[in-house]
Amino acid sequence: MFGRNSKILRLLVVGLWLLVPITVLGYSHPESSTSLFQGENGQWILEIRAARSAFEQVVQEEYTVEGYCPPEAFEELITSLLSKHLSLYFNGRSVTLNNPMVTLGNEVTVNYKIDDPGQLETVDIENTFFRHIYNSRSAMVVLRNGMERNLLILDRNNDYIAHLTMENDGFAVDDEPYGIVGNFQNILFIVAFVVTLMAFGLVVGLKPLRIANVS
């Protein structure tokens, strides 16, 4: 059981986890994150996170409307587009993504609650929402209690698709060219996302992060 001080620490860490990823990078357009994680209560969440300006650019290009339209309308446009560009498969079976929860701010997050998949053997994720933004890339990770974590980057090199297979106590990526290194901005992106994962790990008690090998 956690003591009172531990609970306060965990609340502070949650705050850090919510603020770090895009804030560290100055709300840069190309960076986003695609995270599939299991919370303490066993609930699975698929989360898409990026600077608001990135969402506004995608919405404006698709619908020729500005991001400063009424918040409710902006949220509907985001979720409508995501339904066309976001796919998740457990063990080769398509997962229905319903009732997204959108949080608007300088950073936008979209969360989907997912039913417990039970025994997981493979996970496939495709997120092409930001693909038309120049140099677009998304940090992708699957977090599950008691499992090691692999961090990889979704970009044009892998068509924004990740295929992961369960091996031992973690997920292993296939032989596709998942890039995780590059220019200085890429390194800052990785550092920011790793800090986020460390914070989340303290909250839910996950194993340390392992960066996936790159072919």
ROTIBA-631551 format. One record per residue (C-alpha): x, z, y; residue in one letter; residue number from 1. Coordinates in steps of 0.001 Angstrom, whole numbers, plus 500000, padded with zeros to 6 digits. Example, Ala and Ser with C-alpha at 12.3 -4.5 7.8 and 13.67 -1.06 7.14 Angstrom:
# residues 2
       c1       c3       c2   rest    nr
   512300   507800   495500      A     1
   513670   507140   498940      S     2
This chain:
# residues 215
       c1       c3       c2   rest    nr
   500000   500000   500000      M     1
   501194   499292   503527      F     2
   501541   502173   505969      G     3
   500182   502165   509486      R     4
   503454   500959   510999      N     5
   503662   498161   508441      S     6
   500175   496976   509343      K     7
   501093   496901   513038      I     8
   504244   494936   512184      L     9
   502220   492459   510167      R    10
   499824   491930   513090      L    11
   502767   491242   515378      L    12
   504194   488806   512844      V    13
   500865   486974   512644      V    14
   501006   486549   516399      G    15
   504505   485117   516122      L    16
   503382   482791   513354      W    17
   500587   481430   515534      L    18
   502821   480835   518543      L    19
   506191   479643   517281      V    20
   505918   476130   515783      P    21
   505065   473890   518697      I    22
   505954   476347   521489      T    23
   509615   476288   520489      V    24
   509630   472516   520791      L    25
   507908   472318   524167      G    26
   504714   470792   522756      Y    27
   506523   467599   521746      S    28
   504288   464708   520689      H    29
   505939   463603   517436      P    30
   506019   466984   515679      E    31
   503155   468415   513666      S    32
   502699   470496   510533      S    33
   500618   470097   507403      T    34
   500382   473355   505478      S    35
   498552   474269   502292      L    36
   498659   478005   501698      F    37
   497000   480815   499807      Q    38
   496208   484009   501696      G    39
   496205   487592   500467      E    40
   492566   487356   499401      N    41
   493283   484269   497283      G    42
   491586   481904   499723      Q    43
   493286   478508   500008      W    44
   493620   476930   503455      I    45
   494715   473442   504465      L    46
   495953   473559   508050      E    47
   496883   470754   510443      I    48
   498736   471869   513566      R    49
   500131   469913   516531      A    50
   500356   469816   520300      A    51
   497034   469145   521990      R    52
   498579   466126   523719      S    53
   499197   464549   520300      A    54
   495545   464962   519286      F    55
   494452   463623   522678      E    56
   496620   460540   522269      Q    57
   495168   459753   518837      V    58
   491583   460301   520000      V    59
   492067   458225   523140      Q    60
   493600   455320   521222      E    61
   490759   455320   518700      E    62
   487770   455972   520955      Y    63
   489124   455143   524463      T    64
   488013   458571   525716      V    65
   490056   461265   527396      E    66
   490965   464538   525698      G    67
   489420   466481   528549      Y    68
   485894   465508   527458      C    69
   483630   468488   526575      P    70
   485422   470681   523971      P    71
   482637   470337   521407      E    72
   482757   466540   521630      A    73
   486558   466556   521418      F    74
   486413   468707   518278      E    75
   483921   466334   516674      E    76
   486137   463345   517419      L    77
   489149   465125   515904      I    78
   487349   466091   512704      T    79
   485799   462645   512363      S    80
   489222   461000   512557      L    81
   490803   463532   510214      L    82
   488168   462768   507600      S    83
   489543   459212   507519      K    84
   493243   460074   507535      H    85
   493581   463302   505553      L    86
   493438   463487   501746      S    87
   494168   466268   499262      L    88
   494322   466081   495467      Y    89
   494714   468909   492945      F    90
   495763   467767   489476      N    91
   494814   464206   490389      G    92
   491291   465147   491498      R    93
   490139   464635   495064      S    94
   489371   467826   496990      V    95
   486396   467715   499341      T    96
   487368   468812   502851      L    97
   484282   470203   504558      N    98
   483441   472449   507510      N    99
   486752   472296   509397      P   100
   487471   475054   511904      M   101
   489094   473689   515075      V   102
   490983   475899   517531      T   103
   491741   474270   520882      L   104
   494548   475272   523204      G   105
   497919   473871   524265      N   106
   498311   473671   520502      E   107
   495437   472552   518269      V   108
   494902   473808   514734      T   109
   492375   472533   512210      V   110
   491710   474654   509117      N   111
   489824   473731   505966      Y   112
   488836   476404   503452      K   113
   489334   475220   499886      I   114
   487942   476556   496616      D   115
   490404   478120   494194      D   116
   491881   475254   492158      P   117
   492858   477504   489252      G   118
   495871   476272   487293      Q   119
   497817   473876   489502      L   120
   500041   471199   487996      E   121
   500241   468651   490804      T   122
   499404   468533   494500      V   123
   499119   465319   496506      D   124
   498690   465354   500274      I   125
   498342   462414   502640      E   126
   498144   462906   506407      N   127
   498290   459690   508435      T   128
   496456   461098   511459      F   129
   499486   460854   513796      F   130
   501096   457788   512229      R   131
   500795   455592   515361      H   132
   502688   458075   517536      I   133
   506289   456937   517931      Y   134
   508692   458782   515598      N   135
   505821   460860   514238      S   136
   506774   463407   511566      R   137
   505040   466375   510006      S   138
   506578   469420   508331      A   139
   504770   469879   505035      M   140
   504781   472945   502806      V   141
   502707   474470   500014      V   142
   502632   478281   500029      L   143
   501361   480278   497100      R   144
   501803   483958   496293      N   145
   504731   484597   493979      G   146
   506097   481060   494215      M   147
   509135   479520   495842      E   148
   508458   477154   498712      R   149
   509776   473675   499397      N   150
   509829   472344   502927      L   151
   509793   468606   503476      L   152
   509010   466098   506187      I   153
   506230   463520   506084      L   154
   507119   460403   508070      D   155
   507132   456620   507878      R   156
   509771   456696   505143      N   157
   507279   458164   502677      N   158
   504083   456783   504272      D   159
   503082   460365   505181      Y   160
   502363   461128   501524      I   161
   503702   464037   499453      A   162
   503503   464363   495684      H   163
   504508   467735   494267      L   164
   504690   468824   490641      T   165
   504646   472400   489384      M   166
   507965   473390   487798      E   167
   508845   476957   486789      N   168
   508027   479163   489806      D   169
   507631   476493   492450      G   170
   506659   472943   493347      F   171
   509238   470172   493014      A   172
   509002   466960   495017      V   173
   509291   463594   493325      D   174
   511999   461038   494065      D   175
   510437   459658   497212      E   176
   512667   459806   500322      P   177
   511424   462981   501949      Y   178
   513666   463414   504971      G   179
   514535   466817   506388      I   180
   517645   466120   508453      V   181
   518350   463863   511403      G   182
   518803   464170   515126      N   183
   519011   467389   517116      F   184
   515270   467432   517785      Q   185
   514611   467202   514056      N   186
   516863   470207   513493      I   187
   515009   472229   516135      L   188
   511747   471234   514476      F   189
   512954   472458   511083      I   190
   514319   475726   512538      V   191
   511015   476425   514298      A   192
   508990   475729   511175      F   193
   511296   477835   508970      V   194
   510881   480767   511368      V   195
   507130   480293   511089      T   196
   507275   480346   507292      L   197
   509453   483463   507293      M   198
   506886   485189   509481      A   199
   504033   484087   507227      F   200
   505993   485228   504181      G   201
   506291   488736   505608      L   202
   502535   488812   506072      V   203
   501460   487659   502606      V   204
   504498   488684   500570      G   205
   505732   485252   499529      L   206
   509137   484434   498094      K   207
   511930   483117   500372      P   208
   511866   479526   501522      L   209
   513805   476864   499608      R   210
   514404   473550   501357      I   211
   513786   470663   499000      A   212
   516672   468465   497924      N   213
   516730   465035   499534      V   214
   517493   461976   497463      S   215
